[in-house]
């Protein structure tokens, strides 16, 4: 029986938001589901998150924001990844995000947006699909 490859993901908290309970919950749920998770901690710049994603060779990035700064910080992470030649890494976002912000965030390069009440299984499945897609592109 062959061992299944662990998907490597990064969970980041951009900006000055110090509330990390949700990010830690998702990180733990992903670990429990068999992912290898790098957690950058709170109060990171978009550039620090992008640099860590590249250095750690992750297949997806998850961002959390409860501060209301998601409209500037999430796209800034996508931009920083692009500047590092890693714009193909899927970026998923979650937190207190109004429905009217979801479309503009997706247009800015965020692959999916999760809000409170999203079943954790749905989040895990989306991370798994994003990682498998990314890893498939790398192997071409």
N, C-alpha and C positions, 0 to 999 in steps of 0.2 A: 504494500500500500504506500503510495507516494505522499509525502507531506505537502500540504497546500501552502503556497507562498503567502506570507503575510503582506497585506497591503500597508504601505508606510504613508501616514498622513501627518499633517501639522495642524494644530489648533492654536489660533492666535487671538489676542485681545488688543486690537489697535486703539490708540488714543489714550485718553485720560480716565476712561471707565475702569473703576476698581472693583466692579461687581463680577466675580468670576465663578459663581456657583454653577450657572448654566454651562459654561465652557468646560468646567471640571466634570460635570455630569456627563456631557457628551463624550469627553475624552475617555472617561471610565467605561461608558457603554460601548464605545468603539473597541477599547482594549478587551473587554469581556467578549466581544464578537470576533476576536482574533486579529484585530488590526494592531500594527505597531504605531504608537502615537507619540509624537513629539509635541509637548506643550510649552509654548514660549513664555507663559506667564503674562501678567497684566502690564499695561502701560507701555506697549511696544509701538515703535513707529512702523508705518507701512514698509519702509526700506529694511528695517530689522527683520520683519516677518518674511519679506521676499528673500532676503539673504539667507535666512535659516532654511527656508523651503528649498533653495537651490543647494545649499551646503549639505542638507540632509537627504537630498534626492527623493523628495516625497512625490507621491502620485496624485495628491489632492491637498488643498488647503481649506480649512474651515475657520471662519471668522465669527466672532461674537461681539455684539454691541448692544448695550442697554442705555447708552448715553444720548442717543439721538443724532450722533455724528456719522451714522452709517452711510449717508449719501456722499460724504466726502472721503471717509476713510476706506470703505470697501473698494471703490474705484481706484483709490491711490495705491492699494496693494496690487491690484491688477496691473496698473501702470508700472509699478516698481518691478513686478515679475517680467513684464514686457521688456523693460530696460535691461534686465539681466539675461535676456534671451530665453526666458522660461515662461513666455506667455501662453504656452500650451497646457500649463498645469491648471486643472479645473479649480475654481474658487467657489466655495459655498458659504453662504452667510446665514446667521441666525440672530435672534434677539427680539427686542421690542421694535418692530418695524411695521409701520402702517401699510395697509394693503396698497395704497396709491403709490408707495415707493418701490414696490416689487418690480413693476415693469421697467422703470428707469434704471434700477440696479441691474436687471438682466441685460438691458441694452448697453450698460457700462461694462459688461463682461462677467457678471456674477452668474454662475450656472444655475443656482437654485437658492431660494430664500425660505428659511424656516422660521416660524413664529411660535410663541407659546401655545401649547396644545397639540402641536404636531406629534404624532406617535413616534416614539424613539425608533421603532422598527423601520418606519418609513425613512428616517434620517440615515440609519445604518445602511439600508438598501440603496439609498441614493449615493452614499459615499462609496459603497462597494461597486456600483455600476460606473461611477466616475473614475475610480481607480482602475478597473478592468479596461475601460476605454482608453485611458491614458497609457497604461502599460502595453496595450495592444499597439498603440501608435509608436511607442518607443521600440518595439520589436520588429517594426517593418523594415 
